[in-house]
Amino acid sequence: MRWEELTGDLFPQAVKQAEGVCLLPLSCIERHGHHMPLGTDMYIGHELCSRAAELEPVVVFPDFIYTQILEARHMPGCIGIQPDLTIRLLENVCSEIARNGLKKIVIVNSHGGNDNLIHYFAQIQLASPRDYVVYVAEPSYHSEETSTAAQWETSVDGHAGERETSMVLAIRPELVKTETLPADGEGMPMQRLKALRDLGTDMGIWWYADHPTHYCGDGRPATAEKGERWFADRSQALAKIIRAVKSDTETKRLQDEFFGKTLQH
């Protein structure tokens, strides 16, 4: 059930049908090589959540694109939000979701640049008492029912490569400009900070150092069939998480217990 497609009259029934669970799909607007749309992550997150909702009733929040993508601000079309505003906006959105009766909020991330953000955001839920719980869903790339791991032909793939290109070919093929795919190895990491990174050192500029054109991998082996198998696999895995969240009472109990003890000091 897409939040934005419900009428106000039907919304309360949708909350009951979803058993108070809402998916919050996080993505961004950024360059994806020469051939992919700026909204690649948004389209993928939207499709994954929509398919999971068909398998297990849940309310899906509108596509949330205002996340962490500062590393792409040197490229045309990027929408980069300041860090403090990103956190405040996420907090505000979660409180509004909960105010509307959906007390279990499941973050579904489709943008790699949010990996650290979503876990930090989950941790800072302990900063103050709240009447809802935030979960971070990270469904496996291959579930028990089907495995997609063997279908991938490329060993380097992280952005606009074989996987993401296959996904968008499966759902929005008209947006993929396959004729612009480079064949000169542009998607291979430049390794300009390799010596430091090999020592276990991290720095914010690492992605730009390796992939300044925001292309990682090789999209040429991508097919719509591969993307379809990926979506089928991941939506099944996400539906399992939704079912587990619906039956979960322990997380909220422990959260309330924790806040009760912190307020005693």
C-alpha positions in Angstrom: 0.0 0.0 0.0 1.6 3.2 -1.2 1.1 6.0 1.4 0.6 8.7 -1.4 -2.0 6.6 -3.2 -4.3 6.1 -0.2 -7.2 8.5 0.5 -7.5 10.0 3.9 -10.6 7.9 4.6 -8.8 4.7 3.7 -5.6 5.5 5.6 -6.7 4.2 9.1 -7.7 0.9 7.6 -4.4 0.6 5.8 -2.6 1.2 9.2 -4.6 -1.7 10.7 -4.0 -4.0 7.7 -0.2 -3.2 7.9 -0.3 -4.0 11.6 1.3 -0.6 12.3 4.4 -1.3 10.0 5.7 1.3 7.5 8.6 0.9 5.1 10.7 4.0 4.7 12.7 3.7 1.4 15.8 5.8 1.4 17.6 6.7 -1.8 19.2 9.8 -3.4 19.5 11.7 -6.7 23.0 11.4 -8.1 24.9 10.5 -11.3 25.0 6.9 -12.2 27.6 6.7 -15.0 26.9 7.8 -18.5 23.9 5.5 -19.1 21.7 5.5 -15.9 19.1 8.0 -14.7 19.9 10.3 -11.7 16.9 8.6 -9.9 18.3 5.1 -10.2 18.4 4.4 -6.5 14.9 5.9 -6.1 13.4 3.7 -8.8 15.1 0.6 -7.3 14.0 1.3 -3.7 10.4 2.1 -4.9 10.1 -1.1 -6.8 11.6 -3.3 -4.0 9.3 -1.9 -1.4 6.2 -2.1 -3.6 6.9 -5.7 -4.5 7.5 -6.6 -0.8 4.2 -4.9 0.1 2.4 -7.1 -2.4 3.7 -10.2 -0.6 3.1 -8.8 2.9 0.7 -6.0 3.6 2.5 -2.9 4.7 2.3 0.9 4.2 5.2 2.2 2.0 6.2 5.9 2.6 6.8 8.1 -0.5 10.2 7.9 -2.0 12.7 9.6 0.4 15.6 11.1 -1.6 17.1 13.6 0.9 19.9 11.6 2.3 23.7 11.4 2.3 25.3 12.0 -1.1 27.8 14.8 -0.5 30.4 12.8 -2.5 28.6 13.5 -5.7 28.1 17.2 -5.4 30.8 17.8 -8.1 28.6 16.1 -10.7 25.6 17.7 -12.4 22.1 16.8 -11.1 23.1 15.8 -7.6 20.9 16.8 -4.7 23.2 17.0 -1.6 21.6 17.9 1.7 23.6 19.3 4.6 24.3 16.6 7.3 22.5 18.2 10.2 19.4 18.8 8.1 19.5 15.2 6.8 19.3 13.8 10.4 16.6 16.4 11.5 14.5 15.6 8.4 14.7 11.9 9.0 13.8 12.4 12.7 10.8 14.6 11.7 9.6 12.1 9.1 9.7 9.2 11.5 7.8 11.1 14.2 5.1 12.0 11.6 4.9 8.4 10.4 4.4 7.4 14.1 1.9 10.2 14.7 -0.2 8.7 11.9 -0.4 5.4 13.8 2.5 3.4 12.2 4.7 2.7 15.2 7.1 0.3 13.5 9.3 2.0 10.9 11.5 -0.1 8.7 14.2 1.7 6.8 14.9 0.2 3.4 18.1 1.7 1.9 18.9 1.5 -1.8 21.9 3.9 -1.8 25.3 2.7 -0.7 26.3 6.1 0.5 23.7 5.8 3.2 25.2 2.7 4.8 26.9 4.5 7.7 24.0 7.0 8.0 21.3 4.4 8.6 23.1 2.6 11.4 24.0 5.9 13.1 20.4 7.0 12.8 19.2 3.7 14.4 21.7 4.2 17.2 20.6 7.8 18.0 17.1 6.6 18.5 18.3 6.1 22.1 18.9 9.8 22.6 15.3 10.4 23.8 12.1 8.5 24.6 9.7 7.8 21.7 6.6 5.8 21.2 7.9 4.1 18.0 10.7 1.8 16.9 13.0 2.2 14.0 14.4 -0.9 12.3 17.1 -1.1 9.6 16.3 -3.8 7.0 19.2 -5.3 5.1 17.8 -8.3 3.3 20.3 -10.7 1.8 21.2 -10.5 -1.8 20.0 -14.1 -2.1 17.3 -15.7 -0.1 16.6 -19.3 0.7 14.0 -19.6 -2.1 16.2 -18.5 -5.0 19.8 -17.5 -5.5 20.9 -14.7 -7.8 24.6 -14.8 -6.9 25.7 -17.1 -9.7 24.2 -14.9 -12.5 26.5 -12.0 -12.1 29.4 -12.0 -14.7 31.5 -9.1 -13.3 33.8 -9.2 -10.3 33.9 -5.4 -9.8 30.5 -3.9 -9.3 29.3 -1.1 -7.0 27.6 1.7 -8.9 25.8 1.7 -12.2 27.4 -1.6 -13.0 25.9 -4.9 -14.0 23.6 -5.2 -11.0 22.0 -1.7 -10.9 21.8 -1.6 -14.7 20.0 -4.9 -14.7 17.6 -3.7 -12.1 16.6 -0.6 -14.0 16.4 -2.5 -17.3 13.8 -4.7 -15.5 11.6 -1.8 -14.4 12.4 1.3 -16.5 14.3 0.1 -19.6 13.5 3.3 -21.5 15.7 5.3 -19.1 18.8 3.2 -19.7 21.1 4.6 -22.4 23.0 1.3 -23.1 24.6 2.9 -26.2 26.7 5.2 -23.9 28.2 2.4 -21.9 32.0 2.8 -22.0 34.3 -0.1 -22.9 37.5 1.6 -21.8 37.6 0.4 -18.1 36.2 3.6 -16.8 34.4 1.8 -14.0 37.5 0.2 -12.5 38.8 1.8 -9.3 41.6 4.3 -9.7 43.1 3.3 -6.3 44.5 6.8 -5.7 44.4 6.2 -2.0 45.2 2.5 -2.0 48.2 2.6 0.2 46.3 4.3 3.0 43.2 2.2 2.6 45.2 -1.1 2.6 46.3 -0.1 6.1 42.7 0.2 7.2 42.5 4.0 7.0 39.2 5.6 6.0 38.6 9.2 4.7 35.6 10.9 3.3 37.1 11.5 -0.1 37.8 7.7 -0.7 34.9 7.3 -3.2 36.0 10.2 -5.3 39.5 8.9 -5.3 38.4 5.6 -6.8 35.4 6.6 -8.9 35.4 10.3 -9.8 32.8 9.8 -12.6 30.5 7.8 -10.3 30.8 4.6 -12.3 32.0 1.4 -10.6 31.9 -1.8 -12.6 30.8 -2.7 -16.1 27.1 -2.4 -17.1 27.5 -4.1 -20.5 26.6 -7.7 -19.3 23.4 -6.4 -17.7 20.0 -7.8 -18.7 16.4 -7.2 -17.6 16.1 -10.9 -16.8 18.9 -10.6 -14.2 17.2 -7.6 -12.7 13.9 -9.4 -12.5 15.5 -12.3 -10.6 17.2 -9.8 -8.2 13.9 -8.1 -7.4 12.0 -11.4 -6.9 14.8 -12.5 -4.6 15.1 -9.4 -2.5 11.4 -8.7 -2.2 10.9 -12.2 -0.8 13.7 -11.5 1.8 12.2 -8.1 2.7 8.7 -9.6 3.1 10.2 -12.0 5.7 11.6 -9.1 7.6 8.2 -7.4 7.5 6.6 -10.4 9.0 9.2 -10.7 11.7 8.8 -7.0 12.6 5.0 -7.4 12.8 5.4 -10.1 15.4 8.1 -8.4 17.3 7.2 -7.0 20.8 10.5 -7.4 22.5 12.3 -4.4 20.8 9.7 -1.9 22.0 9.6 -3.5 25.5 13.4 -3.2 25.8 13.4 0.3 24.4 10.8 1.4 27.0 12.8 -0.4 29.7 16.0 1.4 28.7 14.3 4.9 28.7 12.7 4.1 32.1 16.1 3.5 33.6 17.8 6.5 31.9 15.1 8.8 33.3 15.8 7.6 36.8 19.3 9.1 36.8 
